[in-house]
């Protein structure tokens, strides 16, 4: 048999003290002390079912009457939050708001000096390049080999034949700067990223002292090729053109067709193209023939030029 002991709500204390200084007997006094009931009151949970089996959903008025029956304020339970408040609660509960803020906050772009000019009057001068993979400059071993081949094909192993250079997808400008350093009179740089131009390309030109011999075109290469006469004017064609695009973002067949059919290419133009492994390159580019095609790891280098340069290199 289980016995439940309920704590008393009141305690009584009997005062039996007497006054010895008097002959009369003091009547016992009762002191009543109220002690509150310490039994916890459980929280109330109200659950409304939106649909019951075989019955219609409970109406709004029926819900209010139900809550009032139990002494509850219907406004506290039935008031719906505004869409903005509901959205804020959802973001707080799921943490999606924090994720959105973190995605929007990209780390600032920075630069470092890992490149240098390999030959000519600006030899060994360090060049800026962006950290990360946003801009991928031509490897120095590839750049050095390209200029050695061009100088030999032009009949002057010590320097380039004087002329004008067009650097497509210029990025850091290291190829065009190398060209000016080795003998070119002028270089045009085509780069569409304003941050790269402001923080990398222009500082490199100023540092090497070649800013006055340079022209920067802030435009996508595709647009530049379509409107080359508008950008360059009558000073066409170029003596040298370098094409160093991001491998995965271009179609080399379409790109080289645009270059070959543009007014930028003449009968004596040399074109230097850097491309990735497993890319098919044609044996000719317009009126120009393939002079060399070399591999440097996963990077390939092909140079197109006039037929007389091909014969001179073989001899």
BAMAR-180409 format. One record per residue: residue number from 1; residue in three letters; x, z, y of N, C-alpha, C in turn. Coordinates in steps of 0.05 Angstrom, whole numbers. Layout:
BEGIN
[NUM; "ALA"; [X; Z; Y]; [X; Z; Y]; [X; Z; Y]];
...
//
This chain:
BEGIN
[1; "UNK"; [17; 0; -24]; [0; 0; 0]; [18; 0; 25]];
[2; "UNK"; [13; -19; 42]; [30; -21; 66]; [16; -7; 89]];
[3; "UNK"; [31; 8; 104]; [20; 23; 127]; [33; 12; 152]];
[4; "UNK"; [18; 4; 171]; [28; -6; 197]; [27; 16; 217]];
[5; "UNK"; [50; 23; 228]; [52; 44; 248]; [50; 32; 275]];
[6; "UNK"; [31; 40; 291]; [27; 29; 318]; [38; 50; 337]];
[7; "UNK"; [57; 43; 355]; [67; 63; 374]; [45; 73; 392]];
[8; "UNK"; [45; 99; 398]; [23; 111; 415]; [25; 100; 443]];
[9; "UNK"; [2; 96; 455]; [1; 87; 482]; [5; 109; 502]];
[10; "UNK"; [-1; 134; 495]; [2; 156; 513]; [16; 179; 498]];
[11; "UNK"; [32; 195; 512]; [45; 219; 501]; [35; 243; 516]];
[12; "UNK"; [29; 264; 502]; [19; 289; 514]; [40; 310; 512]];
[13; "UNK"; [45; 324; 533]; [64; 347; 532]; [50; 372; 542]];
[14; "UNK"; [51; 393; 525]; [37; 418; 531]; [56; 437; 545]];
[15; "UNK"; [47; 447; 568]; [64; 466; 584]; [53; 494; 578]];
[16; "UNK"; [68; 509; 563]; [59; 536; 556]; [74; 558; 571]];
[17; "UNK"; [86; 550; 592]; [102; 571; 607]; [82; 590; 621]];
[18; "UNK"; [90; 615; 622]; [73; 636; 635]; [88; 648; 658]];
[19; "UNK"; [73; 659; 677]; [85; 672; 700]; [86; 702; 695]];
[20; "UNK"; [111; 712; 690]; [114; 741; 683]; [111; 759; 707]];
[21; "UNK"; [111; 747; 730]; [107; 763; 754]; [79; 769; 759]];
[22; "UNK"; [61; 760; 744]; [32; 764; 749]; [19; 773; 723]];
[23; "UNK"; [-2; 788; 725]; [-16; 798; 702]; [-33; 777; 689]];
[24; "UNK"; [-40; 758; 705]; [-58; 737; 694]; [-42; 717; 678]];
[25; "UNK"; [-55; 705; 659]; [-43; 686; 641]; [-48; 658; 653]];
[26; "UNK"; [-27; 644; 656]; [-30; 616; 666]; [-42; 598; 645]];
[27; "UNK"; [-62; 583; 655]; [-75; 564; 636]; [-56; 541; 630]];
[28; "UNK"; [-53; 535; 604]; [-35; 513; 597]; [-43; 487; 611]];
[29; "UNK"; [-22; 474; 620]; [-26; 448; 634]; [-18; 425; 616]];
[30; "UNK"; [-34; 405; 618]; [-28; 380; 603]; [-17; 359; 622]];
[31; "UNK"; [7; 349; 617]; [19; 327; 633]; [16; 301; 617]];
[32; "UNK"; [2; 282; 629]; [-3; 257; 615]; [16; 236; 627]];
[33; "UNK"; [33; 224; 610]; [52; 203; 618]; [44; 177; 604]];
[34; "UNK"; [39; 157; 620]; [32; 131; 609]; [57; 115; 602]];
[35; "UNK"; [59; 106; 577]; [82; 90; 569]; [71; 62; 561]];
[36; "UNK"; [81; 42; 574]; [70; 15; 570]; [76; 6; 542]];
[37; "UNK"; [58; -11; 532]; [61; -23; 506]; [84; -44; 508]];
[38; "UNK"; [104; -41; 491]; [127; -59; 491]; [125; -82; 472]];
[39; "UNK"; [101; -87; 462]; [98; -110; 444]; [100; -136; 460]];
[40; "UNK"; [117; -155; 451]; [121; -180; 465]; [97; -197; 464]];
[41; "UNK"; [93; -210; 486]; [71; -229; 487]; [82; -257; 482]];
[42; "UNK"; [72; -270; 461]; [82; -296; 454]; [72; -317; 474]];
[43; "UNK"; [90; -338; 479]; [82; -359; 498]; [60; -376; 486]];
[44; "UNK"; [43; -386; 504]; [20; -402; 495]; [27; -431; 496]];
[45; "UNK"; [21; -445; 475]; [25; -474; 474]; [-2; -488; 470]];
[46; "UNK"; [-8; -506; 488]; [-33; -520; 487]; [-27; -549; 478]];
[47; "UNK"; [-39; -558; 457]; [-35; -585; 446]; [-62; -599; 447]];
[48; "UNK"; [-62; -622; 460]; [-86; -639; 460]; [-81; -663; 442]];
[49; "UNK"; [-98; -668; 424]; [-96; -692; 408]; [-111; -714; 422]];
[50; "UNK"; [-97; -737; 426]; [-110; -759; 441]; [-132; -773; 424]];
[51; "UNK"; [-131; -770; 398]; [-151; -783; 381]; [-155; -766; 356]];
[52; "UNK"; [-179; -760; 349]; [-185; -745; 325]; [-200; -763; 306]];
[53; "UNK"; [-199; -756; 280]; [-211; -773; 260]; [-241; -773; 263]];
[54; "UNK"; [-253; -796; 267]; [-282; -799; 268]; [-294; -790; 294]];
[55; "UNK"; [-278; -781; 314]; [-289; -772; 339]; [-276; -786; 362]];
[56; "UNK"; [-290; -786; 385]; [-278; -798; 409]; [-257; -780; 420]];
[57; "UNK"; [-238; -792; 436]; [-217; -776; 449]; [-230; -756; 468]];
[58; "UNK"; [-217; -733; 471]; [-227; -712; 489]; [-225; -722; 518]];
[59; "UNK"; [-247; -719; 532]; [-248; -728; 560]; [-233; -709; 578]];
[60; "UNK"; [-228; -718; 602]; [-213; -702; 621]; [-229; -677; 628]];
[61; "UNK"; [-255; -679; 631]; [-271; -656; 638]; [-272; -636; 615]];
[62; "UNK"; [-273; -646; 590]; [-273; -628; 567]; [-246; -613; 565]];
[63; "UNK"; [-224; -626; 572]; [-198; -612; 572]; [-198; -590; 593]];
[64; "UNK"; [-209; -595; 616]; [-209; -575; 637]; [-226; -551; 629]];
[65; "UNK"; [-249; -556; 617]; [-266; -534; 608]; [-252; -518; 586]];
[66; "UNK"; [-238; -532; 568]; [-224; -518; 547]; [-202; -499; 558]];
[67; "UNK"; [-187; -509; 578]; [-166; -492; 589]; [-178; -469; 605]];
[68; "UNK"; [-199; -473; 620]; [-212; -452; 635]; [-223; -430; 616]];
[69; "UNK"; [-232; -438; 592]; [-243; -420; 573]; [-222; -399; 565]];
[70; "UNK"; [-197; -407; 564]; [-176; -388; 557]; [-161; -377; 581]];
[71; "UNK"; [-173; -380; 604]; [-161; -368; 628]; [-137; -382; 639]];
[72; "UNK"; [-134; -408; 634]; [-111; -423; 643]; [-120; -442; 666]];
[73; "UNK"; [-100; -448; 683]; [-105; -466; 705]; [-103; -495; 696]];
[74; "UNK"; [-124; -510; 696]; [-122; -538; 686]; [-103; -556; 702]];
[75; "UNK"; [-99; -550; 729]; [-82; -566; 745]; [-53; -565; 737]];
[76; "UNK"; [-45; -542; 725]; [-17; -539; 716]; [-11; -555; 691]];
[77; "UNK"; [-32; -560; 675]; [-27; -573; 650]; [-35; -603; 651]];
[78; "UNK"; [-54; -610; 668]; [-64; -638; 667]; [-53; -655; 689]];
[79; "UNK"; [-39; -644; 709]; [-28; -660; 730]; [-5; -677; 719]];
[80; "UNK"; [-6; -703; 725]; [15; -722; 715]; [36; -725; 737]];
[81; "UNK"; [62; -726; 729]; [83; -730; 748]; [83; -758; 759]];
[82; "UNK"; [94; -762; 783]; [96; -789; 794]; [116; -806; 778]];
[83; "UNK"; [114; -832; 780]; [132; -850; 765]; [161; -844; 771]];
[84; "UNK"; [168; -837; 796]; [195; -832; 803]; [205; -806; 790]];
[85; "UNK"; [187; -785; 790]; [195; -760; 777]; [198; -764; 747]];
[86; "UNK"; [179; -779; 735]; [181; -784; 706]; [207; -799; 699]];
[87; "UNK"; [214; -819; 715]; [239; -834; 710]; [264; -816; 713]];
[88; "UNK"; [263; -798; 733]; [286; -780; 737]; [289; -761; 713]];
[89; "UNK"; [267; -751; 702]; [268; -734; 679]; [279; -749; 655]];
[90; "UNK"; [270; -774; 651]; [279; -789; 628]; [309; -794; 630]];
[91; "UNK"; [319; -800; 654]; [348; -805; 657]; [364; -779; 652]];
[92; "UNK"; [352; -757; 661]; [366; -731; 657]; [367; -723; 628]];
[93; "UNK"; [345; -728; 614]; [344; -721; 585]; [362; -739; 568]];
[94; "UNK"; [362; -764; 574]; [377; -783; 557]; [406; -787; 566]];
[95; "UNK"; [412; -779; 590]; [439; -783; 600]; [445; -811; 609]];
[96; "UNK"; [424; -828; 610]; [427; -856; 617]; [437; -859; 646]];
[97; "UNK"; [428; -841; 663]; [436; -843; 691]; [466; -841; 694]];
[98; "UNK"; [478; -822; 680]; [507; -818; 681]; [521; -843; 671]];
[99; "UNK"; [510; -855; 649]; [523; -878; 638]; [522; -902; 657]];
[100; "UNK"; [500; -905; 672]; [498; -927; 691]; [518; -923; 713]];
[101; "UNK"; [522; -899; 723]; [541; -894; 744]; [569; -899; 735]];
[102; "UNK"; [576; -892; 710]; [602; -896; 699]; [608; -926; 696]];
[103; "UNK"; [587; -941; 688]; [591; -970; 684]; [596; -984; 710]];
[104; "UNK"; [582; -975; 732]; [585; -988; 758]; [612; -981; 770]];
[105; "UNK"; [624; -959; 764]; [649; -950; 776]; [672; -962; 760]];
[106; "UNK"; [684; -984; 770]; [707; -996; 758]; [732; -985; 770]];
[107; "UNK"; [753; -982; 754]; [778; -972; 765]; [789; -991; 786]];
[108; "UNK"; [803; -981; 806]; [814; -999; 827]; [836; -1017; 815]];
[109; "UNK"; [837; -1041; 824]; [858; -1060; 815]; [884; -1054; 829]];
[110; "UNK"; [905; -1054; 813]; [932; -1048; 824]; [952; -1070; 815]];
[111; "UNK"; [976; -1069; 826]; [996; -1089; 821]; [1022; -1076; 812]];
[112; "UNK"; [1039; -1092; 801]; [1066; -1083; 795]; [1085; -1107; 797]];
[113; "UNK"; [1111; -1102; 797]; [1131; -1123; 800]; [1146; -1127; 774]];
[114; "UNK"; [1135; -1145; 758]; [1147; -1152; 732]; [1158; -1180; 731]];
[115; "UNK"; [1150; -1197; 750]; [1159; -1225; 751]; [1182; -1228; 771]];
[116; "UNK"; [1196; -1250; 768]; [1217; -1257; 787]; [1221; -1287; 788]];
[117; "UNK"; [1233; -1296; 810]; [1240; -1324; 813]; [1266; -1328; 797]];
[118; "UNK"; [1266; -1350; 781]; [1288; -1354; 762]; [1311; -1371; 774]];
[119; "UNK"; [1305; -1389; 793]; [1327; -1406; 803]; [1322; -1414; 832]];
[120; "UNK"; [1342; -1426; 844]; [1340; -1436; 872]; [1347; -1415; 892]];
[121; "UNK"; [1338; -1420; 917]; [1345; -1403; 939]; [1332; -1376; 939]];
[122; "UNK"; [1310; -1372; 925]; [1297; -1345; 923]; [1302; -1332; 896]];
[123; "UNK"; [1323; -1340; 882]; [1329; -1331; 855]; [1332; -1300; 854]];
[124; "UNK"; [1320; -1289; 833]; [1320; -1260; 827]; [1302; -1244; 845]];
[125; "UNK"; [1287; -1256; 863]; [1268; -1240; 879]; [1244; -1233; 862]];
[126; "UNK"; [1236; -1207; 863]; [1214; -1197; 847]; [1188; -1206; 859]];
[127; "UNK"; [1168; -1211; 841]; [1142; -1220; 850]; [1120; -1200; 840]];
[128; "UNK"; [1100; -1197; 856]; [1077; -1180; 848]; [1060; -1194; 828]];
[129; "UNK"; [1047; -1179; 810]; [1027; -1189; 792]; [1007; -1167; 786]];
[130; "UNK"; [982; -1173; 782]; [962; -1153; 776]; [966; -1139; 749]];
[131; "UNK"; [960; -1113; 748]; [961; -1100; 723]; [936; -1107; 707]];
[132; "UNK"; [938; -1107; 681]; [915; -1115; 664]; [916; -1144; 657]];
[133; "UNK"; [894; -1154; 647]; [892; -1182; 637]; [875; -1199; 655]];
[134; "UNK"; [869; -1190; 679]; [852; -1207; 697]; [867; -1233; 704]];
[135; "UNK"; [893; -1231; 709]; [909; -1254; 715]; [932; -1255; 695]];
[136; "UNK"; [936; -1277; 682]; [957; -1280; 662]; [977; -1301; 672]];
[137; "UNK"; [999; -1291; 684]; [1018; -1311; 695]; [1034; -1324; 672]];
[138; "UNK"; [1045; -1347; 678]; [1062; -1361; 658]; [1086; -1344; 651]];
[139; "UNK"; [1092; -1343; 625]; [1115; -1327; 616]; [1140; -1339; 627]];
[140; "UNK"; [1160; -1322; 633]; [1184; -1332; 646]; [1200; -1351; 628]];
[141; "UNK"; [1199; -1346; 602]; [1214; -1365; 584]; [1201; -1392; 585]];
[142; "UNK"; [1175; -1393; 587]; [1161; -1419; 589]; [1166; -1432; 616]];
[143; "UNK"; [1165; -1416; 636]; [1169; -1427; 663]; [1198; -1438; 666]];
[144; "UNK"; [1217; -1423; 656]; [1245; -1433; 657]; [1249; -1459; 642]];
[145; "UNK"; [1237; -1461; 618]; [1239; -1485; 602]; [1226; -1509; 616]];
[146; "UNK"; [1203; -1504; 628]; [1188; -1526; 642]; [1205; -1537; 665]];
[147; "UNK"; [1217; -1521; 681]; [1233; -1531; 704]; [1259; -1544; 694]];
[148; "UNK"; [1271; -1534; 673]; [1295; -1547; 663]; [1288; -1575; 653]];
[149; "UNK"; [1265; -1579; 640]; [1257; -1606; 631]; [1251; -1624; 654]];
[150; "UNK"; [1237; -1613; 675]; [1230; -1630; 698]; [1256; -1639; 713]];
[151; "UNK"; [1274; -1621; 716]; [1299; -1628; 730]; [1315; -1649; 714]];
[152; "UNK"; [1316; -1646; 688]; [1330; -1666; 672]; [1316; -1693; 672]];
[153; "UNK"; [1289; -1692; 671]; [1274; -1717; 671]; [1276; -1731; 698]];
[154; "UNK"; [1279; -1716; 719]; [1281; -1728; 746]; [1309; -1738; 752]];
[155; "UNK"; [1328; -1733; 734]; [1355; -1743; 739]; [1372; -1724; 755]];
[156; "UNK"; [1364; -1700; 760]; [1380; -1680; 776]; [1378; -1653; 763]];
[157; "UNK"; [1396; -1647; 744]; [1394; -1622; 728]; [1397; -1597; 746]];
[158; "UNK"; [1408; -1599; 769]; [1413; -1575; 785]; [1389; -1567; 801]];
[159; "UNK"; [1370; -1585; 807]; [1347; -1579; 824]; [1326; -1600; 820]];
[160; "UNK"; [1302; -1595; 830]; [1280; -1614; 829]; [1284; -1637; 848]];
[161; "UNK"; [1273; -1660; 842]; [1271; -1681; 861]; [1253; -1672; 884]];
[162; "UNK"; [1260; -1678; 909]; [1243; -1669; 931]; [1215; -1680; 928]];
[163; "UNK"; [1195; -1664; 935]; [1168; -1673; 933]; [1148; -1650; 938]];
[164; "UNK"; [1123; -1654; 933]; [1102; -1635; 938]; [1090; -1626; 911]];
[165; "UNK"; [1084; -1600; 910]; [1075; -1587; 885]; [1046; -1577; 888]];
[166; "UNK"; [1029; -1582; 868]; [1002; -1572; 867]; [1000; -1552; 844]];
[167; "UNK"; [994; -1527; 851]; [992; -1505; 831]; [963; -1498; 826]];
[168; "UNK"; [951; -1509; 804]; [923; -1503; 798]; [922; -1477; 781]];
[169; "UNK"; [901; -1461; 787]; [898; -1434; 775]; [924; -1418; 781]];
[170; "UNK"; [931; -1417; 806]; [957; -1407; 814]; [961; -1377; 809]];
[171; "UNK"; [940; -1361; 813]; [942; -1332; 807]; [964; -1320; 825]];
[172; "UNK"; [986; -1311; 812]; [1008; -1298; 827]; [1023; -1318; 844]];
[173; "UNK"; [1021; -1344; 838]; [1036; -1364; 853]; [1065; -1367; 843]];
[174; "UNK"; [1071; -1356; 820]; [1099; -1356; 811]; [1109; -1384; 805]];
[175; "UNK"; [1092; -1402; 795]; [1100; -1430; 789]; [1106; -1445; 815]];
[176; "UNK"; [1087; -1444; 834]; [1091; -1458; 859]; [1114; -1447; 875]];
[177; "UNK"; [1118; -1421; 874]; [1141; -1408; 888]; [1167; -1418; 875]];
[178; "UNK"; [1168; -1419; 849]; [1191; -1429; 835]; [1198; -1458; 843]];
[179; "UNK"; [1176; -1474; 847]; [1180; -1502; 855]; [1193; -1504; 883]];
[180; "UNK"; [1183; -1488; 902]; [1195; -1488; 929]; [1223; -1478; 928]];
[181; "UNK"; [1228; -1458; 913]; [1255; -1447; 911]; [1275; -1467; 900]];
[182; "UNK"; [1265; -1485; 883]; [1283; -1505; 870]; [1284; -1532; 884]];
[183; "UNK"; [1271; -1535; 907]; [1274; -1559; 922]; [1250; -1573; 932]];
[184; "UNK"; [1225; -1565; 924]; [1201; -1577; 935]; [1197; -1570; 964]];
[185; "UNK"; [1187; -1589; 979]; [1184; -1585; 1008]; [1158; -1570; 1014]];
[186; "UNK"; [1138; -1571; 996]; [1112; -1560; 1002]; [1097; -1554; 976]];
[187; "UNK"; [1081; -1533; 976]; [1065; -1526; 952]; [1037; -1519; 961]];
[188; "UNK"; [1017; -1528; 945]; [989; -1521; 949]; [980; -1504; 926]];
[189; "UNK"; [967; -1482; 933]; [959; -1462; 913]; [928; -1462; 912]];
[190; "UNK"; [916; -1465; 889]; [887; -1465; 885]; [880; -1440; 869]];
[191; "UNK"; [867; -1421; 882]; [860; -1395; 869]; [833; -1386; 881]];
[192; "UNK"; [814; -1379; 863]; [787; -1372; 872]; [783; -1342; 876]];
[193; "UNK"; [801; -1325; 868]; [798; -1296; 870]; [808; -1286; 897]];
[194; "UNK"; [791; -1277; 915]; [801; -1268; 941]; [819; -1243; 939]];
[195; "UNK"; [814; -1225; 920]; [831; -1201; 918]; [859; -1209; 910]];
[196; "UNK"; [862; -1228; 891]; [888; -1237; 883]; [903; -1251; 906]];
[197; "UNK"; [889; -1266; 921]; [901; -1280; 944]; [912; -1260; 965]];
[198; "UNK"; [895; -1239; 971]; [902; -1220; 991]; [924; -1201; 982]];
[199; "UNK"; [923; -1192; 958]; [940; -1171; 948]; [964; -1180; 931]];
[200; "UNK"; [964; -1205; 922]; [985; -1215; 905]; [998; -1241; 916]];
[201; "UNK"; [982; -1262; 918]; [993; -1288; 924]; [1006; -1289; 952]];
[202; "UNK"; [990; -1281; 972]; [1001; -1282; 1000]; [1025; -1263; 1003]];
[203; "UNK"; [1024; -1238; 993]; [1048; -1221; 996]; [1073; -1234; 982]];
[204; "UNK"; [1069; -1247; 959]; [1092; -1260; 946]; [1103; -1283; 963]];
[205; "UNK"; [1086; -1298; 976]; [1096; -1320; 993]; [1110; -1308; 1018]];
[206; "UNK"; [1100; -1287; 1028]; [1113; -1274; 1051]; [1140; -1262; 1043]];
[207; "UNK"; [1141; -1250; 1020]; [1166; -1237; 1010]; [1188; -1257; 1005]];
[208; "UNK"; [1181; -1280; 994]; [1201; -1301; 989]; [1207; -1318; 1013]];
[209; "UNK"; [1191; -1316; 1034]; [1196; -1332; 1058]; [1184; -1360; 1056]];
[210; "UNK"; [1165; -1365; 1038]; [1155; -1392; 1034]; [1126; -1395; 1045]];
[211; "UNK"; [1116; -1377; 1061]; [1089; -1378; 1070]; [1085; -1403; 1088]];
[212; "UNK"; [1104; -1410; 1104]; [1101; -1433; 1122]; [1101; -1459; 1107]];
[213; "UNK"; [1112; -1460; 1082]; [1113; -1484; 1066]; [1091; -1485; 1046]];
[214; "UNK"; [1070; -1467; 1049]; [1049; -1465; 1029]; [1022; -1469; 1042]];
[215; "UNK"; [1003; -1478; 1026]; [975; -1481; 1033]; [958; -1468; 1011]];
[216; "UNK"; [941; -1450; 1018]; [924; -1436; 998]; [896; -1446; 1000]];
[217; "UNK"; [884; -1454; 977]; [857; -1463; 976]; [840; -1443; 960]];
[218; "UNK"; [822; -1428; 973]; [805; -1409; 959]; [780; -1422; 949]];
[219; "UNK"; [782; -1434; 925]; [760; -1450; 915]; [765; -1453; 885]];
[220; "UNK"; [743; -1455; 869]; [747; -1461; 840]; [761; -1487; 836]];
[221; "UNK"; [777; -1489; 815]; [792; -1513; 809]; [774; -1537; 805]];
[222; "UNK"; [751; -1533; 792]; [733; -1555; 787]; [723; -1568; 813]];
[223; "UNK"; [716; -1551; 832]; [707; -1561; 858]; [730; -1575; 873]];
[224; "UNK"; [754; -1564; 870]; [777; -1576; 884]; [782; -1604; 873]];
[225; "UNK"; [780; -1607; 847]; [785; -1633; 835]; [764; -1654; 843]];
[226; "UNK"; [739; -1644; 845]; [717; -1663; 853]; [719; -1672; 882]];
[227; "UNK"; [730; -1654; 899]; [731; -1660; 928]; [760; -1659; 938]];
[228; "UNK"; [778; -1669; 921]; [807; -1667; 928]; [814; -1681; 955]];
[229; "UNK"; [802; -1704; 960]; [807; -1718; 985]; [798; -1703; 1009]];
[230; "UNK"; [777; -1687; 1006]; [767; -1671; 1028]; [786; -1648; 1034]];
[231; "UNK"; [798; -1636; 1013]; [817; -1614; 1017]; [845; -1623; 1026]];
[232; "UNK"; [854; -1645; 1015]; [881; -1653; 1020]; [883; -1674; 1042]];
[233; "UNK"; [864; -1690; 1045]; [865; -1711; 1065]; [879; -1736; 1054]];
[234; "UNK"; [895; -1748; 1071]; [908; -1773; 1063]; [935; -1768; 1049]];
[235; "UNK"; [945; -1744; 1049]; [971; -1738; 1037]; [969; -1735; 1007]];
[236; "UNK"; [962; -1757; 994]; [959; -1758; 965]; [977; -1781; 955]];
[237; "UNK"; [985; -1781; 930]; [982; -1761; 909]; [1004; -1740; 911]];
[238; "UNK"; [1004; -1721; 892]; [1025; -1701; 890]; [1048; -1711; 871]];
[239; "UNK"; [1071; -1700; 875]; [1094; -1707; 858]; [1094; -1690; 833]];
[240; "UNK"; [1084; -1665; 835]; [1083; -1647; 812]; [1056; -1632; 812]];
[241; "UNK"; [1045; -1628; 788]; [1020; -1613; 785]; [1024; -1594; 762]];
[242; "UNK"; [1018; -1568; 766]; [1018; -1549; 744]; [990; -1540; 738]];
[243; "UNK"; [983; -1539; 712]; [956; -1531; 703]; [960; -1508; 684]];
[244; "UNK"; [953; -1484; 693]; [956; -1460; 676]; [930; -1443; 676]];
[245; "UNK"; [909; -1454; 664]; [883; -1440; 665]; [881; -1417; 645]];
[246; "UNK"; [861; -1400; 648]; [855; -1380; 627]; [845; -1395; 602]];
[247; "UNK"; [859; -1391; 579]; [855; -1407; 555]; [826; -1410; 547]];
[248; "UNK"; [812; -1387; 546]; [785; -1386; 534]; [763; -1395; 553]];
[249; "UNK"; [769; -1400; 578]; [748; -1405; 598]; [747; -1434; 606]];
[250; "UNK"; [762; -1452; 594]; [762; -1480; 602]; [760; -1498; 577]];
[251; "UNK"; [750; -1522; 581]; [751; -1543; 561]; [773; -1562; 569]];
[252; "UNK"; [795; -1562; 554]; [818; -1577; 562]; [813; -1607; 563]];
[253; "UNK"; [795; -1617; 545]; [789; -1645; 546]; [776; -1653; 573]];
[254; "UNK"; [756; -1637; 581]; [742; -1642; 607]; [762; -1638; 630]];
[255; "UNK"; [777; -1617; 629]; [795; -1610; 651]; [816; -1632; 656]];
[256; "UNK"; [829; -1641; 634]; [850; -1661; 637]; [839; -1688; 645]];
[257; "UNK"; [814; -1693; 637]; [801; -1718; 645]; [796; -1717; 675]];
[258; "UNK"; [788; -1694; 686]; [784; -1691; 715]; [810; -1695; 730]];
[259; "UNK"; [832; -1683; 720]; [858; -1686; 733]; [867; -1715; 733]];
[260; "UNK"; [865; -1729; 709]; [875; -1756; 706]; [860; -1776; 724]];
[261; "UNK"; [834; -1771; 728]; [817; -1789; 743]; [816; -1783; 773]];
[262; "UNK"; [829; -1762; 782]; [829; -1754; 810]; [850; -1770; 825]];
[263; "UNK"; [847; -1768; 852]; [867; -1781; 869]; [892; -1765; 872]];
[264; "UNK"; [894; -1742; 858]; [917; -1725; 860]; [941; -1736; 844]];
[265; "UNK"; [935; -1753; 825]; [956; -1763; 806]; [964; -1791; 814]];
[266; "UNK"; [991; -1795; 815]; [1002; -1821; 821]; [1018; -1831; 798]];
[267; "UNK"; [1030; -1855; 801]; [1046; -1866; 779]; [1072; -1851; 773]];
[268; "UNK"; [1082; -1836; 793]; [1107; -1821; 789]; [1102; -1790; 788]];
[269; "UNK"; [1078; -1782; 783]; [1071; -1753; 782]; [1079; -1741; 755]];
[270; "UNK"; [1088; -1716; 757]; [1094; -1700; 733]; [1072; -1678; 731]];
[271; "UNK"; [1061; -1675; 707]; [1040; -1655; 703]; [1049; -1635; 681]];
[272; "UNK"; [1049; -1610; 688]; [1058; -1588; 670]; [1032; -1573; 661]];
[273; "UNK"; [1028; -1572; 635]; [1003; -1559; 625]; [1011; -1538; 604]];
[274; "UNK"; [1001; -1514; 609]; [1004; -1492; 589]; [978; -1489; 574]];
[275; "UNK"; [979; -1489; 547]; [954; -1487; 532]; [959; -1470; 507]];
[276; "UNK"; [936; -1461; 495]; [938; -1443; 472]; [941; -1458; 446]];
[277; "UNK"; [948; -1442; 426]; [951; -1453; 399]; [924; -1465; 390]];
[278; "UNK"; [926; -1485; 372]; [902; -1499; 361]; [886; -1513; 383]];
[279; "UNK"; [899; -1523; 403]; [886; -1539; 424]; [897; -1568; 422]];
[280; "UNK"; [879; -1587; 419]; [888; -1615; 416]; [893; -1627; 444]];
[281; "UNK"; [917; -1636; 449]; [924; -1649; 474]; [930; -1678; 469]];
[282; "UNK"; [921; -1696; 486]; [925; -1724; 483]; [954; -1732; 488]];
[283; "UNK"; [962; -1755; 479]; [989; -1765; 482]; [993; -1777; 510]];
[284; "UNK"; [972; -1780; 525]; [975; -1791; 552]; [954; -1778; 570]];
[285; "UNK"; [960; -1779; 596]; [941; -1769; 616]; [939; -1790; 638]];
[286; "UNK"; [919; -1806; 636]; [916; -1829; 654]; [938; -1849; 650]];
[287; "UNK"; [953; -1855; 671]; [976; -1873; 669]; [1002; -1859; 660]];
[288; "UNK"; [1001; -1833; 655]; [1025; -1818; 649]; [1027; -1814; 619]];
[289; "UNK"; [1052; -1812; 609]; [1057; -1809; 580]; [1067; -1780; 575]];
[290; "UNK"; [1065; -1772; 550]; [1075; -1746; 543]; [1106; -1747; 540]];
[291; "UNK"; [1119; -1729; 556]; [1148; -1728; 556]; [1157; -1707; 535]];
[292; "UNK"; [1144; -1685; 534]; [1151; -1664; 515]; [1127; -1647; 508]];
[293; "UNK"; [1128; -1634; 485]; [1107; -1615; 476]; [1121; -1594; 460]];
[294; "UNK"; [1124; -1570; 471]; [1139; -1549; 458]; [1121; -1524; 454]];
[295; "UNK"; [1130; -1508; 434]; [1115; -1484; 427]; [1132; -1459; 433]];
[296; "UNK"; [1119; -1439; 445]; [1132; -1413; 450]; [1113; -1391; 440]];
[297; "UNK"; [1116; -1385; 414]; [1098; -1366; 402]; [1070; -1377; 400]];
[298; "UNK"; [1051; -1364; 413]; [1023; -1374; 413]; [1017; -1391; 438]];
[299; "UNK"; [1037; -1396; 454]; [1034; -1412; 478]; [1048; -1439; 474]];
[300; "UNK"; [1035; -1460; 483]; [1046; -1487; 482]; [1050; -1498; 510]];
[301; "UNK"; [1070; -1516; 513]; [1076; -1528; 538]; [1078; -1558; 534]];
[302; "UNK"; [1062; -1573; 549]; [1063; -1602; 548]; [1068; -1612; 576]];
[303; "UNK"; [1085; -1633; 579]; [1092; -1645; 605]; [1086; -1675; 603]];
[304; "UNK"; [1070; -1685; 622]; [1065; -1713; 624]; [1080; -1724; 648]];
[305; "UNK"; [1089; -1749; 646]; [1104; -1760; 668]; [1105; -1790; 666]];
[306; "UNK"; [1119; -1803; 685]; [1121; -1833; 684]; [1138; -1842; 661]];
[307; "UNK"; [1135; -1867; 654]; [1150; -1878; 631]; [1180; -1878; 636]];
[308; "UNK"; [1188; -1883; 660]; [1217; -1883; 666]; [1230; -1856; 661]];
[309; "UNK"; [1215; -1834; 666]; [1226; -1808; 661]; [1229; -1803; 631]];
[310; "UNK"; [1211; -1813; 615]; [1213; -1810; 586]; [1238; -1825; 575]];
[311; "UNK"; [1243; -1849; 585]; [1267; -1863; 576]; [1292; -1849; 585]];
[312; "UNK"; [1292; -1839; 610]; [1315; -1825; 620]; [1321; -1800; 604]];
[313; "UNK"; [1301; -1786; 596]; [1305; -1761; 581]; [1316; -1767; 553]];
[314; "UNK"; [1306; -1789; 541]; [1316; -1797; 514]; [1345; -1806; 515]];
[315; "UNK"; [1353; -1819; 536]; [1380; -1828; 539]; [1399; -1805; 545]];
//
